[in-house]
Amino acid sequence: MADEPDTNRSLRTLIVDDEPLAVERIQVLCADIDAIRVVGTASDGAAALRLVEALKPDLVLLDMTMPEMDGLAVAAKLSKLEVKPAVIFVTAHENFAVEAFDLEAIDYVLKPVAADRLSRAIERALARSGEPKEGSSAWLDELWVPHRSELLRIAVSEVSRIDAERDYVRLHVGLPGEGGRSYLLLQTIAGLEEKLDPSEFIRIHRSTILRKDRIRGLRHDGLGVWSAELEDGEAMRIGRTYLPKVKAMAGR
């Protein structure tokens, strides 16, 4: 029988931030979290990589904006290691969430860091450390969106529709009338489309992506115009460019 994850062990943790006061603040917060043990700190990306090699931490709490080598560059190098630590970004900037999770970050915590928010992130890292290592999917399975003073984790499986709004996309989560809500994310619809599993999502218009299992049927409105009928009864026009692919989905 496989061994169960050791939920009582602590994660050896490296703090990386170029601001001494930020490092001190995170150290104070970490002192109250039994699940981690701080083994070192670094003030720049190059030092962080050296310490990761020397200390072999389980977790890196990583600032995003640092001189010379920023947090994304550090995380990209860590992702290529044979044995790589988990990464939680701790940053004042909310606009890099998509790039962070492309690098399989565990979480993305906004400054000023609240104790309970950091604790939840650590719990996610601890839970992930006990999961069996499997081949990761090529497609996104979660998105992180700014909401008030933090970032919310949205499972891609909960997203029913995506609308383009200039340089942003609006994610529609759940169904209207059933507590449905929406969130703005700084990301182009074309960029997001490339990261979504095409077996689950389909683009029907230059400004609209739908989850396939929310489409109830297709309707011909005349003069070559087609619409997709959704579960809630709403009909959304299908762009001519995307019509062949939508019809192919329906076996037409």
ChimeraX attribute file (.defattr): number of C-alpha atoms within 10 A of each C-alpha:
attribute: neighborCount
match mode: 1-to-1
recipient: residues
	/A:1	3
	/A:2	4
	/A:3	5
	/A:4	8
	/A:5	14
	/A:6	11
	/A:7	12
	/A:8	9
	/A:9	12
	/A:10	15
	/A:11	22
	/A:12	18
	/A:13	25
	/A:14	25
	/A:15	25
	/A:16	28
	/A:17	26
	/A:18	19
	/A:19	13
	/A:20	13
	/A:21	10
	/A:22	19
	/A:23	19
	/A:24	14
	/A:25	12
	/A:26	22
	/A:27	16
	/A:28	12
	/A:29	16
	/A:30	20
	/A:31	12
	/A:32	11
	/A:33	16
	/A:34	13
	/A:35	19
	/A:36	22
	/A:37	19
	/A:38	19
	/A:39	14
	/A:40	17
	/A:41	21
	/A:42	21
	/A:43	17
	/A:44	22
	/A:45	26
	/A:46	13
	/A:47	13
	/A:48	23
	/A:49	17
	/A:50	12
	/A:51	17
	/A:52	20
	/A:53	14
	/A:54	9
	/A:55	14
	/A:56	16
	/A:57	21
	/A:58	21
	/A:59	25
	/A:60	27
	/A:61	26
	/A:62	29
	/A:63	30
	/A:64	26
	/A:65	18
	/A:66	17
	/A:67	11
	/A:68	9
	/A:69	13
	/A:70	17
	/A:71	25
	/A:72	21
	/A:73	14
	/A:74	18
	/A:75	25
	/A:76	14
	/A:77	13
	/A:78	21
	/A:79	17
	/A:80	9
	/A:81	10
	/A:82	7
	/A:83	12
	/A:84	18
	/A:85	23
	/A:86	23
	/A:87	26
	/A:88	26
	/A:89	25
	/A:90	26
	/A:91	21
	/A:92	14
	/A:93	14
	/A:94	21
	/A:95	13
	/A:96	16
	/A:97	23
	/A:98	21
	/A:99	12
	/A:100	22
	/A:101	20
	/A:102	15
	/A:103	17
	/A:104	17
	/A:105	21
	/A:106	19
	/A:107	25
	/A:108	31
	/A:109	27
	/A:110	20
	/A:111	15
	/A:112	14
	/A:113	18
	/A:114	13
	/A:115	14
	/A:116	11
	/A:117	15
	/A:118	22
	/A:119	18
	/A:120	13
	/A:121	17
	/A:122	23
	/A:123	16
	/A:124	14
	/A:125	23
	/A:126	24
	/A:127	13
	/A:128	14
	/A:129	18
	/A:130	12
	/A:131	10
	/A:132	8
	/A:133	8
	/A:134	6
	/A:135	6
	/A:136	8
	/A:137	8
	/A:138	10
	/A:139	14
	/A:140	19
	/A:141	15
	/A:142	15
	/A:143	18
	/A:144	22
	/A:145	21
	/A:146	17
	/A:147	12
	/A:148	7
	/A:149	12
	/A:150	18
	/A:151	18
	/A:152	16
	/A:153	13
	/A:154	16
	/A:155	13
	/A:156	20
	/A:157	14
	/A:158	16
	/A:159	22
	/A:160	21
	/A:161	21
	/A:162	24
	/A:163	19
	/A:164	20
	/A:165	16
	/A:166	11
	/A:167	10
	/A:168	15
	/A:169	22
	/A:170	18
	/A:171	23
	/A:172	19
	/A:173	20
	/A:174	16
	/A:175	16
	/A:176	11
	/A:177	8
	/A:178	7
	/A:179	8
	/A:180	13
	/A:181	13
	/A:182	14
	/A:183	17
	/A:184	17
	/A:185	23
	/A:186	18
	/A:187	20
	/A:188	16
	/A:189	23
	/A:190	14
	/A:191	9
	/A:192	14
	/A:193	17
	/A:194	11
	/A:195	13
	/A:196	17
	/A:197	16
	/A:198	13
	/A:199	10
	/A:200	13
	/A:201	21
	/A:202	20
	/A:203	23
	/A:204	22
	/A:205	18
	/A:206	15
	/A:207	16
	/A:208	21
	/A:209	22
	/A:210	22
	/A:211	21
	/A:212	18
	/A:213	12
	/A:214	18
	/A:215	18
	/A:216	15
	/A:217	12
	/A:218	18
	/A:219	15
	/A:220	11
	/A:221	10
	/A:222	7
	/A:223	6
	/A:224	8
	/A:225	13
	/A:226	20
	/A:227	18
	/A:228	21
	/A:229	17
	/A:230	19
	/A:231	14
	/A:232	12
	/A:233	10
	/A:234	11
	/A:235	17
	/A:236	18
	/A:237	18
	/A:238	21
	/A:239	18
	/A:240	15
	/A:241	11
	/A:242	14
	/A:243	19
	/A:244	14
	/A:245	15
	/A:246	21
	/A:247	12
	/A:248	9
	/A:249	12
	/A:250	10
	/A:251	7
	/A:252	8
